[in-house]
């Protein structure tokens, strides 16, 4: 039976209704600081924590609930005779329900917003879940009240559910603080990441896999989790993966840029003087593969783009904004998801993780941008002034293609993309086949070095006019000799761009 509840919440949603109903059920309400004041002003009978402990709040509220009469009342095991004897000896009053949520560090990070007493009470109540209920989420208030009305107490199943949620809540909170304070960005000996659930998904990558997606706190970079959905069905797991891939590509460019994504790889990407031209070039770079794709734009989606897409099937259009006329046109195709990004903010070097069996890999995100001065010309012939921008463009796209990755491009448009092959020459062949006759006079990017001269020979045979690659092979000299023999200028970036 629940006779006494300690209520101390930062998120005061529903707290007045909760406490009124608890009082009607005969539960005494003990509260702290701002919560007690809010309840008192609402005309709800509330007992102050000072009265329970016989000790005043102090140090600007830093010390309120860190007291044996609070934690003893929460942690006492009711069927342990020694515990109950200590309760009696020290005049401790039992606390049967703890309703606590924590200072909103996520909204206002800083030392004074680090909650101490709250997590301590939550953890104490969660540890003693066999005897105490702990509620950290206002969405659970109705469940708790319904059960109390029926049985005057909480079932083992409910208390266990609340305990799991409580430990997840404090774990998330602590990891958020730890990552905020880790200004050195060093690989610490112990590492945790906290994420807040955005939504459950219908399923994962395949229908037999359960899935949900989560937002990273304290991040203000452009992100799919912070988009505004203007129309369309709920995003699927694969939709989110593809939309994220599209966003990462268009964030590479200051110029108007567009990309079409399938299975996280670009079918076509282009830059141009205006976004409509960039989109048209990107889509038509491989219109067959673009069927059912995800469209990414780094400028406002125009009416002309919407008119073009009204005649084809795509899953998502992602853009900083949409013209009103564009939204009106898309309304005729309600299944197309329109995602509004708002002002774009490229990512800084931050962590990215990859789950493996029994562990997690952590690395800095590859945000390296190659510019002309980073390039080393390693051949007798130098790239022309017209080829250099295309080389840099092809490289920027190549970073976002699954390794082994090859990109053929010309005039700011991809012509052929070879992705994910185990042999680099196979990726070369795919990219050149996709490009066809358009490869003549184009440039080619490779995300890693060429291990043999065979790739250069195939590239020359197709008429490609310049190559960009990282270099670093033990056979670099052989590859350079081949390029010189075939009179193809080649530059090294000095940086590899694997993506697995």
C-alpha beads as a LAMMPS data file, in Angstrom:
LAMMPS data file: protein, C-alpha beads

500 atoms
499 bonds

1 atom types
1 bond types

-500.0 500.0 xlo xhi
-500.0 500.0 ylo yhi
-500.0 500.0 zlo zhi

Masses

1 110.0

Atoms # bond

1 1 1 0.000 0.000 0.000
2 1 1 1.246 3.475 -0.849
3 1 1 0.872 5.946 2.014
4 1 1 3.498 8.591 1.283
5 1 1 4.853 10.033 -1.982
6 1 1 7.862 12.290 -2.461
7 1 1 7.262 14.571 -5.438
8 1 1 10.054 16.757 -6.858
9 1 1 9.872 17.498 -10.573
10 1 1 11.406 19.891 -13.083
11 1 1 8.876 18.930 -15.754
12 1 1 5.657 19.851 -13.974
13 1 1 3.340 18.519 -16.676
14 1 1 0.388 16.828 -14.963
15 1 1 1.870 17.070 -11.465
16 1 1 -1.082 18.958 -9.977
17 1 1 -3.610 16.414 -11.238
18 1 1 -1.397 13.567 -10.046
19 1 1 -1.081 14.943 -6.524
20 1 1 -4.779 15.767 -6.216
21 1 1 -5.693 12.198 -7.090
22 1 1 -3.016 10.767 -4.795
23 1 1 -4.431 12.800 -1.904
24 1 1 -7.921 11.497 -2.693
25 1 1 -6.442 8.000 -2.375
26 1 1 -5.110 8.866 1.074
27 1 1 -1.489 9.420 0.051
28 1 1 0.523 12.110 1.832
29 1 1 2.507 14.377 -0.505
30 1 1 6.014 15.478 0.501
31 1 1 7.699 17.926 -1.826
32 1 1 10.653 20.236 -2.367
33 1 1 11.327 23.810 -3.461
34 1 1 9.631 24.853 -6.670
35 1 1 7.394 21.796 -6.817
36 1 1 6.075 22.393 -3.290
37 1 1 5.449 26.038 -4.146
38 1 1 3.568 25.103 -7.329
39 1 1 1.390 22.600 -5.466
40 1 1 0.706 25.003 -2.596
41 1 1 -0.335 27.751 -5.031
42 1 1 -2.716 25.263 -6.654
43 1 1 -4.356 24.676 -3.271
44 1 1 -2.922 21.188 -2.826
45 1 1 -1.977 20.062 0.664
46 1 1 1.758 19.425 0.646
47 1 1 4.329 18.750 3.332
48 1 1 7.748 20.336 2.876
49 1 1 10.898 18.246 2.766
50 1 1 12.246 20.408 5.616
51 1 1 9.448 19.134 7.831
52 1 1 10.261 15.523 6.962
53 1 1 14.000 15.831 7.591
54 1 1 14.019 18.494 10.293
55 1 1 16.773 20.134 8.263
56 1 1 16.480 23.231 6.039
57 1 1 17.370 23.488 2.377
58 1 1 20.719 25.231 1.968
59 1 1 23.398 26.415 -0.455
60 1 1 20.951 27.814 -3.004
61 1 1 19.032 24.560 -3.029
62 1 1 22.071 22.380 -3.721
63 1 1 21.375 20.446 -0.511
64 1 1 17.733 19.513 -0.060
65 1 1 17.085 15.798 -0.168
66 1 1 20.558 14.375 0.530
67 1 1 19.512 13.257 3.998
68 1 1 19.207 9.886 5.807
69 1 1 15.546 10.537 6.554
70 1 1 14.893 10.779 2.823
71 1 1 17.043 7.920 1.582
72 1 1 16.357 5.777 4.638
73 1 1 12.645 6.141 3.973
74 1 1 13.146 5.120 0.353
75 1 1 15.751 2.361 0.743
76 1 1 14.351 0.537 3.774
77 1 1 13.468 -3.054 2.898
78 1 1 10.044 -3.446 4.432
79 1 1 10.371 -7.117 5.365
80 1 1 13.886 -6.748 6.814
81 1 1 13.640 -6.577 10.609
82 1 1 16.970 -4.743 11.027
83 1 1 15.948 -2.125 8.476
84 1 1 12.611 -1.566 10.134
85 1 1 14.240 -1.374 13.561
86 1 1 16.547 1.367 12.247
87 1 1 13.550 3.177 10.798
88 1 1 11.872 3.147 14.200
89 1 1 15.017 4.061 16.131
90 1 1 15.807 7.126 13.983
91 1 1 12.276 8.316 13.424
92 1 1 12.409 7.701 9.674
93 1 1 9.119 7.897 7.804
94 1 1 8.720 5.442 4.934
95 1 1 8.387 6.788 1.404
96 1 1 6.458 4.432 -0.872
97 1 1 6.388 6.403 -4.119
98 1 1 9.069 8.676 -5.609
99 1 1 7.979 10.997 -8.409
100 1 1 11.077 12.774 -9.693
101 1 1 12.394 14.086 -12.979
102 1 1 15.641 15.931 -13.329
103 1 1 16.910 19.449 -13.975
104 1 1 16.674 20.099 -17.734
105 1 1 20.397 19.919 -18.518
106 1 1 19.533 19.224 -22.152
107 1 1 17.789 22.594 -22.465
108 1 1 20.341 24.616 -20.510
109 1 1 23.677 22.844 -20.031
110 1 1 25.880 24.108 -17.218
111 1 1 27.127 23.354 -13.718
112 1 1 24.064 24.735 -11.924
113 1 1 21.784 22.560 -14.025
114 1 1 23.460 19.330 -12.931
115 1 1 20.955 17.593 -10.673
116 1 1 22.419 15.793 -7.651
117 1 1 19.570 15.051 -5.281
118 1 1 17.164 14.012 -8.023
119 1 1 19.258 11.197 -9.509
120 1 1 20.128 10.002 -5.992
121 1 1 16.447 9.652 -5.079
122 1 1 15.606 8.015 -8.396
123 1 1 18.409 5.482 -8.015
124 1 1 17.488 4.738 -4.399
125 1 1 13.867 4.120 -5.345
126 1 1 14.836 2.062 -8.388
127 1 1 17.197 -0.062 -6.306
128 1 1 14.385 -0.758 -3.830
129 1 1 11.767 -1.337 -6.529
130 1 1 10.507 -4.428 -4.692
131 1 1 8.960 -2.053 -2.157
132 1 1 8.937 1.425 -3.743
133 1 1 7.511 2.830 -6.960
134 1 1 9.557 5.364 -8.937
135 1 1 8.075 7.565 -11.662
136 1 1 10.311 9.697 -13.904
137 1 1 7.979 10.248 -16.854
138 1 1 4.684 12.194 -16.679
139 1 1 3.309 9.841 -19.329
140 1 1 3.274 7.125 -16.658
141 1 1 1.072 9.094 -14.239
142 1 1 -2.228 7.690 -15.615
143 1 1 -0.948 4.104 -15.411
144 1 1 0.154 4.571 -11.809
145 1 1 -3.101 6.245 -10.775
146 1 1 -5.280 3.642 -12.461
147 1 1 -3.479 0.844 -10.664
148 1 1 -3.573 2.621 -7.304
149 1 1 -7.319 3.149 -7.659
150 1 1 -7.804 -0.541 -8.303
151 1 1 -5.495 -2.034 -5.692
152 1 1 -4.059 0.734 -3.455
153 1 1 -0.588 -0.350 -4.552
154 1 1 1.596 -1.093 -7.563
155 1 1 2.143 -4.586 -8.908
156 1 1 5.566 -6.199 -9.138
157 1 1 5.320 -5.969 -12.931
158 1 1 4.596 -2.225 -12.853
159 1 1 7.334 -1.501 -10.331
160 1 1 9.826 -3.449 -12.437
161 1 1 8.837 -1.498 -15.556
162 1 1 9.189 1.799 -13.677
163 1 1 12.569 0.721 -12.276
164 1 1 13.938 -0.028 -15.752
165 1 1 12.754 3.335 -16.990
166 1 1 14.290 5.095 -13.981
167 1 1 17.760 3.623 -14.485
168 1 1 17.582 4.443 -18.208
169 1 1 16.616 8.016 -17.252
170 1 1 19.559 8.550 -14.899
171 1 1 21.936 6.774 -17.278
172 1 1 20.895 9.061 -20.122
173 1 1 21.235 12.099 -17.871
174 1 1 24.731 11.209 -16.670
175 1 1 25.993 10.348 -20.152
176 1 1 24.687 13.667 -21.473
177 1 1 26.609 15.559 -18.789
178 1 1 29.760 13.468 -19.278
179 1 1 29.794 14.105 -23.020
180 1 1 29.130 17.813 -22.571
181 1 1 32.006 18.103 -20.104
182 1 1 34.365 16.102 -22.334
183 1 1 35.631 19.215 -24.099
184 1 1 38.956 17.561 -24.965
185 1 1 37.116 14.985 -27.075
186 1 1 39.662 12.411 -25.944
187 1 1 38.956 8.695 -26.139
188 1 1 38.231 8.227 -22.445
189 1 1 38.684 4.881 -20.710
190 1 1 34.950 4.712 -20.065
191 1 1 32.451 6.015 -22.577
192 1 1 28.686 6.242 -22.698
193 1 1 26.250 7.864 -25.087
194 1 1 22.768 9.038 -24.203
195 1 1 19.994 9.319 -26.764
196 1 1 16.337 10.304 -26.475
197 1 1 13.724 8.300 -28.351
198 1 1 12.095 10.121 -31.247
199 1 1 9.768 7.375 -32.440
200 1 1 9.224 3.667 -32.802
201 1 1 9.483 2.469 -36.386
202 1 1 7.246 -0.071 -38.107
203 1 1 10.304 -2.281 -38.518
204 1 1 14.019 -2.089 -39.157
205 1 1 16.069 -2.671 -42.264
206 1 1 13.892 -5.717 -42.928
207 1 1 10.314 -6.459 -41.781
208 1 1 11.386 -9.104 -39.249
209 1 1 13.601 -6.588 -37.366
210 1 1 12.162 -4.316 -34.651
211 1 1 13.471 -0.726 -34.662
212 1 1 13.232 2.793 -33.255
213 1 1 15.234 5.944 -33.750
214 1 1 16.746 8.333 -31.249
215 1 1 18.039 11.897 -31.117
216 1 1 21.410 12.943 -29.771
217 1 1 21.042 15.600 -27.056
218 1 1 22.913 18.900 -27.140
219 1 1 23.542 18.604 -30.893
220 1 1 22.504 21.481 -33.142
221 1 1 23.861 20.227 -36.478
222 1 1 21.459 19.680 -39.351
223 1 1 19.846 16.312 -38.792
224 1 1 17.018 14.104 -39.983
225 1 1 15.791 13.786 -36.390
226 1 1 15.146 17.533 -36.272
227 1 1 13.386 17.939 -39.609
228 1 1 9.823 19.171 -39.950
229 1 1 7.664 16.742 -41.921
230 1 1 5.445 18.771 -44.237
231 1 1 3.646 15.753 -45.659
232 1 1 3.940 12.014 -46.143
233 1 1 3.890 8.743 -44.272
234 1 1 6.032 7.940 -41.261
235 1 1 9.699 7.553 -42.106
236 1 1 10.995 3.999 -42.240
237 1 1 14.392 2.811 -41.027
238 1 1 15.683 2.712 -44.602
239 1 1 14.165 6.126 -45.357
240 1 1 16.108 7.628 -42.459
241 1 1 19.346 5.966 -43.553
242 1 1 18.949 7.249 -47.112
243 1 1 17.869 10.738 -46.049
244 1 1 20.887 10.981 -43.753
245 1 1 23.165 9.949 -46.628
246 1 1 21.578 12.613 -48.843
247 1 1 22.025 15.281 -46.193
248 1 1 25.692 14.442 -45.676
249 1 1 26.411 14.789 -49.388
250 1 1 24.682 18.129 -49.962
251 1 1 26.331 19.557 -46.841
252 1 1 29.672 19.073 -48.627
253 1 1 28.969 21.957 -50.989
254 1 1 28.622 25.719 -50.692
255 1 1 27.179 25.861 -54.206
256 1 1 23.592 24.785 -54.924
257 1 1 23.786 20.990 -54.794
258 1 1 21.428 18.072 -55.293
259 1 1 21.766 14.337 -54.888
260 1 1 19.657 11.240 -55.470
261 1 1 20.209 8.377 -53.023
262 1 1 19.435 4.654 -53.247
263 1 1 20.552 2.261 -50.498
264 1 1 22.709 5.062 -48.996
265 1 1 24.731 5.452 -52.214
266 1 1 24.313 8.354 -54.640
267 1 1 22.872 7.546 -58.066
268 1 1 23.624 11.066 -59.192
269 1 1 24.934 14.262 -57.632
270 1 1 25.382 17.691 -59.166
271 1 1 26.241 21.293 -58.393
272 1 1 25.098 24.246 -60.480
273 1 1 24.384 27.969 -60.384
274 1 1 20.822 27.331 -59.193
275 1 1 19.161 24.459 -57.349
276 1 1 16.722 23.550 -60.123
277 1 1 19.581 23.014 -62.565
278 1 1 21.556 21.052 -59.972
279 1 1 18.563 18.808 -59.281
280 1 1 17.811 18.168 -62.952
281 1 1 21.424 17.220 -63.660
282 1 1 21.636 14.978 -60.588
283 1 1 18.415 13.129 -61.405
284 1 1 19.235 12.668 -65.074
285 1 1 22.760 11.469 -64.287
286 1 1 21.186 8.041 -63.678
287 1 1 17.429 8.387 -64.093
288 1 1 16.856 4.632 -64.137
289 1 1 18.466 4.096 -60.731
290 1 1 16.769 7.223 -59.351
291 1 1 13.362 5.490 -59.413
292 1 1 12.143 5.282 -55.805
293 1 1 15.077 7.327 -54.557
294 1 1 15.587 9.999 -51.925
295 1 1 16.227 13.555 -53.136
296 1 1 18.549 15.815 -51.149
297 1 1 18.860 19.568 -51.790
298 1 1 20.903 22.253 -50.037
299 1 1 18.657 25.077 -51.234
300 1 1 14.904 25.708 -51.135
301 1 1 12.933 23.228 -53.242
302 1 1 11.417 25.116 -56.158
303 1 1 8.127 24.801 -57.998
304 1 1 10.062 23.568 -61.054
305 1 1 11.608 20.711 -59.062
306 1 1 8.195 19.739 -57.691
307 1 1 6.732 19.719 -61.205
308 1 1 9.545 17.445 -62.394
309 1 1 9.103 15.057 -59.455
310 1 1 5.321 14.967 -59.866
311 1 1 5.914 12.780 -62.923
312 1 1 8.231 10.223 -61.261
313 1 1 8.279 8.063 -58.136
314 1 1 10.476 9.163 -55.252
315 1 1 10.273 8.416 -51.531
316 1 1 11.551 11.639 -49.937
317 1 1 12.476 15.199 -50.806
318 1 1 14.801 16.771 -48.251
319 1 1 15.538 20.506 -48.358
320 1 1 16.130 23.530 -46.125
321 1 1 12.708 24.833 -47.204
322 1 1 10.003 24.461 -49.852
323 1 1 8.333 27.109 -51.976
324 1 1 4.587 27.298 -51.314
325 1 1 3.870 26.371 -54.930
326 1 1 6.121 23.325 -54.588
327 1 1 4.216 22.124 -51.511
328 1 1 0.927 22.581 -53.367
329 1 1 2.166 20.445 -56.265
330 1 1 3.450 17.701 -53.964
331 1 1 0.041 17.606 -52.238
332 1 1 -1.212 15.631 -55.242
333 1 1 1.278 12.898 -54.254
334 1 1 0.628 12.611 -50.487
335 1 1 2.895 9.598 -50.032
336 1 1 5.982 11.622 -50.939
337 1 1 7.624 12.652 -47.682
338 1 1 8.693 16.294 -47.579
339 1 1 11.329 16.984 -44.928
340 1 1 12.152 20.592 -44.093
341 1 1 15.617 21.008 -42.599
342 1 1 15.633 24.707 -41.826
343 1 1 18.954 26.551 -41.824
344 1 1 21.755 24.154 -42.703
345 1 1 24.612 23.659 -40.271
346 1 1 27.425 21.315 -41.374
347 1 1 28.770 18.916 -38.742
348 1 1 31.942 19.684 -36.851
349 1 1 34.339 16.788 -36.165
350 1 1 32.204 14.722 -33.806
351 1 1 32.062 11.103 -32.776
352 1 1 30.405 8.461 -34.865
353 1 1 29.936 4.904 -33.691
354 1 1 29.561 1.492 -35.271
355 1 1 28.163 -1.371 -33.204
356 1 1 30.030 -4.651 -33.389
357 1 1 29.341 -7.901 -31.545
358 1 1 30.287 -7.295 -27.933
359 1 1 31.445 -3.715 -28.410
360 1 1 31.389 -0.440 -30.307
361 1 1 33.871 1.282 -32.588
362 1 1 34.205 5.038 -32.102
363 1 1 35.899 7.458 -34.464
364 1 1 35.828 11.088 -35.505
365 1 1 33.435 11.771 -38.347
366 1 1 35.242 12.390 -41.628
367 1 1 34.597 16.097 -42.157
368 1 1 37.860 16.690 -44.019
369 1 1 37.337 19.006 -46.986
370 1 1 40.000 18.827 -49.686
371 1 1 40.840 22.096 -51.407
372 1 1 43.179 22.834 -54.286
373 1 1 46.227 23.541 -52.128
374 1 1 45.901 20.052 -50.561
375 1 1 46.500 18.390 -53.917
376 1 1 49.866 17.113 -55.073
377 1 1 50.357 16.710 -58.812
378 1 1 52.369 13.502 -59.252
379 1 1 52.436 13.270 -63.049
380 1 1 54.241 15.178 -65.759
381 1 1 50.983 16.647 -66.985
382 1 1 49.009 18.945 -64.714
383 1 1 45.218 19.158 -64.502
384 1 1 43.723 22.114 -66.326
385 1 1 41.950 24.940 -64.522
386 1 1 38.692 23.469 -65.804
387 1 1 39.515 19.991 -64.467
388 1 1 40.505 21.038 -60.935
389 1 1 36.983 21.963 -59.761
390 1 1 35.665 18.705 -61.192
391 1 1 38.384 16.723 -59.430
392 1 1 37.445 18.308 -56.100
393 1 1 33.738 17.751 -56.801
394 1 1 34.256 14.090 -57.691
395 1 1 36.333 13.585 -54.547
396 1 1 33.664 15.162 -52.324
397 1 1 31.049 12.784 -53.735
398 1 1 33.386 9.788 -53.587
399 1 1 33.681 10.204 -49.793
400 1 1 30.010 9.211 -49.542
401 1 1 30.099 6.142 -51.789
402 1 1 30.579 2.682 -50.273
403 1 1 34.139 1.427 -50.715
404 1 1 35.631 0.466 -53.051
405 1 1 34.338 3.718 -54.535
406 1 1 34.879 5.283 -57.951
407 1 1 33.193 8.431 -59.272
408 1 1 33.349 9.744 -62.840
409 1 1 32.283 13.386 -63.195
410 1 1 32.333 16.348 -65.538
411 1 1 31.098 19.926 -65.267
412 1 1 29.898 19.399 -61.709
413 1 1 27.801 16.307 -62.470
414 1 1 28.449 12.656 -61.702
415 1 1 28.370 10.515 -64.825
416 1 1 29.098 7.089 -63.405
417 1 1 29.483 5.693 -59.885
418 1 1 31.001 2.344 -58.956
419 1 1 30.228 1.355 -55.366
420 1 1 30.937 -1.397 -52.891
421 1 1 32.985 -3.776 -55.007
422 1 1 35.600 -6.010 -53.419
423 1 1 38.020 -5.278 -56.283
424 1 1 38.846 -1.666 -57.167
425 1 1 39.099 -2.474 -60.873
426 1 1 35.517 -3.794 -60.735
427 1 1 34.313 -0.476 -59.282
428 1 1 36.247 1.292 -62.053
429 1 1 34.556 -0.867 -64.689
430 1 1 31.081 -0.188 -63.247
431 1 1 31.637 3.569 -63.083
432 1 1 33.000 3.696 -66.633
433 1 1 30.166 1.524 -67.945
434 1 1 27.630 3.833 -66.276
435 1 1 29.327 6.879 -67.768
436 1 1 29.580 5.346 -71.238
437 1 1 30.742 7.711 -73.966
438 1 1 30.356 10.656 -71.569
439 1 1 33.508 9.472 -69.758
440 1 1 35.589 11.016 -72.530
441 1 1 37.090 14.231 -71.169
442 1 1 35.695 13.612 -67.669
443 1 1 37.608 13.174 -64.406
444 1 1 37.675 10.194 -62.071
445 1 1 37.984 9.951 -58.281
446 1 1 38.985 6.909 -56.259
447 1 1 38.478 6.747 -52.483
448 1 1 41.739 4.824 -52.023
449 1 1 44.917 4.148 -53.967
450 1 1 45.134 2.041 -57.100
451 1 1 47.093 -1.103 -56.210
452 1 1 47.978 -1.842 -59.843
453 1 1 48.258 0.023 -63.130
454 1 1 45.327 -1.897 -64.645
455 1 1 42.803 0.647 -63.352
456 1 1 44.712 3.539 -64.936
457 1 1 44.847 1.665 -68.239
458 1 1 41.072 1.084 -68.174
459 1 1 40.487 4.728 -67.256
460 1 1 42.646 5.948 -70.146
461 1 1 40.958 3.601 -72.592
462 1 1 37.585 5.157 -71.686
463 1 1 38.937 8.624 -72.436
464 1 1 38.950 9.979 -68.874
465 1 1 41.104 13.113 -68.766
466 1 1 42.291 13.352 -65.119
467 1 1 42.455 11.307 -61.917
468 1 1 42.259 12.148 -58.210
469 1 1 43.197 9.555 -55.599
470 1 1 44.827 9.453 -52.154
471 1 1 48.072 7.718 -53.107
472 1 1 49.870 5.626 -50.532
473 1 1 50.313 2.327 -52.364
474 1 1 53.643 0.520 -52.409
475 1 1 53.091 0.527 -56.179
476 1 1 52.416 4.259 -56.495
477 1 1 55.480 4.583 -58.726
478 1 1 54.102 1.995 -61.177
479 1 1 50.718 3.740 -61.263
480 1 1 52.352 7.138 -61.849
481 1 1 54.474 5.687 -64.664
482 1 1 51.299 4.308 -66.271
483 1 1 49.566 7.703 -66.007
484 1 1 52.591 9.415 -67.567
485 1 1 52.735 6.890 -70.383
486 1 1 49.029 7.449 -71.047
487 1 1 49.362 11.233 -70.623
488 1 1 46.703 11.456 -67.900
489 1 1 47.271 14.061 -65.169
490 1 1 46.892 12.591 -61.708
491 1 1 46.766 14.257 -58.285
492 1 1 47.121 12.785 -54.808
493 1 1 45.049 14.065 -51.896
494 1 1 47.154 12.432 -49.188
495 1 1 43.899 11.465 -47.457
496 1 1 41.996 8.233 -47.883
497 1 1 38.182 8.250 -47.874
498 1 1 37.068 4.714 -47.079
499 1 1 33.424 4.260 -46.127
500 1 1 32.267 0.848 -44.989

Bonds

1 1 1 2
2 1 2 3
3 1 3 4
4 1 4 5
5 1 5 6
6 1 6 7
7 1 7 8
8 1 8 9
9 1 9 10
10 1 10 11
11 1 11 12
12 1 12 13
13 1 13 14
14 1 14 15
15 1 15 16
16 1 16 17
17 1 17 18
18 1 18 19
19 1 19 20
20 1 20 21
21 1 21 22
22 1 22 23
23 1 23 24
24 1 24 25
25 1 25 26
26 1 26 27
27 1 27 28
28 1 28 29
29 1 29 30
30 1 30 31
31 1 31 32
32 1 32 33
33 1 33 34
34 1 34 35
35 1 35 36
36 1 36 37
37 1 37 38
38 1 38 39
39 1 39 40
40 1 40 41
41 1 41 42
42 1 42 43
43 1 43 44
44 1 44 45
45 1 45 46
46 1 46 47
47 1 47 48
48 1 48 49
49 1 49 50
50 1 50 51
51 1 51 52
52 1 52 53
53 1 53 54
54 1 54 55
55 1 55 56
56 1 56 57
57 1 57 58
58 1 58 59
59 1 59 60
60 1 60 61
61 1 61 62
62 1 62 63
63 1 63 64
64 1 64 65
65 1 65 66
66 1 66 67
67 1 67 68
68 1 68 69
69 1 69 70
70 1 70 71
71 1 71 72
72 1 72 73
73 1 73 74
74 1 74 75
75 1 75 76
76 1 76 77
77 1 77 78
78 1 78 79
79 1 79 80
80 1 80 81
81 1 81 82
82 1 82 83
83 1 83 84
84 1 84 85
85 1 85 86
86 1 86 87
87 1 87 88
88 1 88 89
89 1 89 90
90 1 90 91
91 1 91 92
92 1 92 93
93 1 93 94
94 1 94 95
95 1 95 96
96 1 96 97
97 1 97 98
98 1 98 99
99 1 99 100
100 1 100 101
101 1 101 102
102 1 102 103
103 1 103 104
104 1 104 105
105 1 105 106
106 1 106 107
107 1 107 108
108 1 108 109
109 1 109 110
110 1 110 111
111 1 111 112
112 1 112 113
113 1 113 114
114 1 114 115
115 1 115 116
116 1 116 117
117 1 117 118
118 1 118 119
119 1 119 120
120 1 120 121
121 1 121 122
122 1 122 123
123 1 123 124
124 1 124 125
125 1 125 126
126 1 126 127
127 1 127 128
128 1 128 129
129 1 129 130
130 1 130 131
131 1 131 132
132 1 132 133
133 1 133 134
134 1 134 135
135 1 135 136
136 1 136 137
137 1 137 138
138 1 138 139
139 1 139 140
140 1 140 141
141 1 141 142
142 1 142 143
143 1 143 144
144 1 144 145
145 1 145 146
146 1 146 147
147 1 147 148
148 1 148 149
149 1 149 150
150 1 150 151
151 1 151 152
152 1 152 153
153 1 153 154
154 1 154 155
155 1 155 156
156 1 156 157
157 1 157 158
158 1 158 159
159 1 159 160
160 1 160 161
161 1 161 162
162 1 162 163
163 1 163 164
164 1 164 165
165 1 165 166
166 1 166 167
167 1 167 168
168 1 168 169
169 1 169 170
170 1 170 171
171 1 171 172
172 1 172 173
173 1 173 174
174 1 174 175
175 1 175 176
176 1 176 177
177 1 177 178
178 1 178 179
179 1 179 180
180 1 180 181
181 1 181 182
182 1 182 183
183 1 183 184
184 1 184 185
185 1 185 186
186 1 186 187
187 1 187 188
188 1 188 189
189 1 189 190
190 1 190 191
191 1 191 192
192 1 192 193
193 1 193 194
194 1 194 195
195 1 195 196
196 1 196 197
197 1 197 198
198 1 198 199
199 1 199 200
200 1 200 201
201 1 201 202
202 1 202 203
203 1 203 204
204 1 204 205
205 1 205 206
206 1 206 207
207 1 207 208
208 1 208 209
209 1 209 210
210 1 210 211
211 1 211 212
212 1 212 213
213 1 213 214
214 1 214 215
215 1 215 216
216 1 216 217
217 1 217 218
218 1 218 219
219 1 219 220
220 1 220 221
221 1 221 222
222 1 222 223
223 1 223 224
224 1 224 225
225 1 225 226
226 1 226 227
227 1 227 228
228 1 228 229
229 1 229 230
230 1 230 231
231 1 231 232
232 1 232 233
233 1 233 234
234 1 234 235
235 1 235 236
236 1 236 237
237 1 237 238
238 1 238 239
239 1 239 240
240 1 240 241
241 1 241 242
242 1 242 243
243 1 243 244
244 1 244 245
245 1 245 246
246 1 246 247
247 1 247 248
248 1 248 249
249 1 249 250
250 1 250 251
251 1 251 252
252 1 252 253
253 1 253 254
254 1 254 255
255 1 255 256
256 1 256 257
257 1 257 258
258 1 258 259
259 1 259 260
260 1 260 261
261 1 261 262
262 1 262 263
263 1 263 264
264 1 264 265
265 1 265 266
266 1 266 267
267 1 267 268
268 1 268 269
269 1 269 270
270 1 270 271
271 1 271 272
272 1 272 273
273 1 273 274
274 1 274 275
275 1 275 276
276 1 276 277
277 1 277 278
278 1 278 279
279 1 279 280
280 1 280 281
281 1 281 282
282 1 282 283
283 1 283 284
284 1 284 285
285 1 285 286
286 1 286 287
287 1 287 288
288 1 288 289
289 1 289 290
290 1 290 291
291 1 291 292
292 1 292 293
293 1 293 294
294 1 294 295
295 1 295 296
296 1 296 297
297 1 297 298
298 1 298 299
299 1 299 300
300 1 300 301
301 1 301 302
302 1 302 303
303 1 303 304
304 1 304 305
305 1 305 306
306 1 306 307
307 1 307 308
308 1 308 309
309 1 309 310
310 1 310 311
311 1 311 312
312 1 312 313
313 1 313 314
314 1 314 315
315 1 315 316
316 1 316 317
317 1 317 318
318 1 318 319
319 1 319 320
320 1 320 321
321 1 321 322
322 1 322 323
323 1 323 324
324 1 324 325
325 1 325 326
326 1 326 327
327 1 327 328
328 1 328 329
329 1 329 330
330 1 330 331
331 1 331 332
332 1 332 333
333 1 333 334
334 1 334 335
335 1 335 336
336 1 336 337
337 1 337 338
338 1 338 339
339 1 339 340
340 1 340 341
341 1 341 342
342 1 342 343
343 1 343 344
344 1 344 345
345 1 345 346
346 1 346 347
347 1 347 348
348 1 348 349
349 1 349 350
350 1 350 351
351 1 351 352
352 1 352 353
353 1 353 354
354 1 354 355
355 1 355 356
356 1 356 357
357 1 357 358
358 1 358 359
359 1 359 360
360 1 360 361
361 1 361 362
362 1 362 363
363 1 363 364
364 1 364 365
365 1 365 366
366 1 366 367
367 1 367 368
368 1 368 369
369 1 369 370
370 1 370 371
371 1 371 372
372 1 372 373
373 1 373 374
374 1 374 375
375 1 375 376
376 1 376 377
377 1 377 378
378 1 378 379
379 1 379 380
380 1 380 381
381 1 381 382
382 1 382 383
383 1 383 384
384 1 384 385
385 1 385 386
386 1 386 387
387 1 387 388
388 1 388 389
389 1 389 390
390 1 390 391
391 1 391 392
392 1 392 393
393 1 393 394
394 1 394 395
395 1 395 396
396 1 396 397
397 1 397 398
398 1 398 399
399 1 399 400
400 1 400 401
401 1 401 402
402 1 402 403
403 1 403 404
404 1 404 405
405 1 405 406
406 1 406 407
407 1 407 408
408 1 408 409
409 1 409 410
410 1 410 411
411 1 411 412
412 1 412 413
413 1 413 414
414 1 414 415
415 1 415 416
416 1 416 417
417 1 417 418
418 1 418 419
419 1 419 420
420 1 420 421
421 1 421 422
422 1 422 423
423 1 423 424
424 1 424 425
425 1 425 426
426 1 426 427
427 1 427 428
428 1 428 429
429 1 429 430
430 1 430 431
431 1 431 432
432 1 432 433
433 1 433 434
434 1 434 435
435 1 435 436
436 1 436 437
437 1 437 438
438 1 438 439
439 1 439 440
440 1 440 441
441 1 441 442
442 1 442 443
443 1 443 444
444 1 444 445
445 1 445 446
446 1 446 447
447 1 447 448
448 1 448 449
449 1 449 450
450 1 450 451
451 1 451 452
452 1 452 453
453 1 453 454
454 1 454 455
455 1 455 456
456 1 456 457
457 1 457 458
458 1 458 459
459 1 459 460
460 1 460 461
461 1 461 462
462 1 462 463
463 1 463 464
464 1 464 465
465 1 465 466
466 1 466 467
467 1 467 468
468 1 468 469
469 1 469 470
470 1 470 471
471 1 471 472
472 1 472 473
473 1 473 474
474 1 474 475
475 1 475 476
476 1 476 477
477 1 477 478
478 1 478 479
479 1 479 480
480 1 480 481
481 1 481 482
482 1 482 483
483 1 483 484
484 1 484 485
485 1 485 486
486 1 486 487
487 1 487 488
488 1 488 489
489 1 489 490
490 1 490 491
491 1 491 492
492 1 492 493
493 1 493 494
494 1 494 495
495 1 495 496
496 1 496 497
497 1 497 498
498 1 498 499
499 1 499 500
